[in-house]
């Protein structure tokens, strides 16, 4: 006697383990920013007599701030965009 698929009891499958959420590492950017600020202040202090080096460090930090800001805006844009809209090209000149 054949049993139909509805009558055959299949073992229940366990749900997959919860995957890591993208927000699990949300503490990394603030730690990285604190490290960057501390390192930049220390580098400016060590080269306080060399004005071009201090200007370079400040300019590099400003460029990094714009790059990180553009990255956040790009991520927000990708969440809200339709398929017809092109991605912004703002971060590329900062690289």
PyMOL commands that set and color helices and strands:
alter all, ss='L'
color gray80, all
select helices_A, chain A and resi 22-25+28-46+51-80+92-94
alter helices_A, ss='H'
color red, helices_A
deselect
rebuild
show_as cartoon
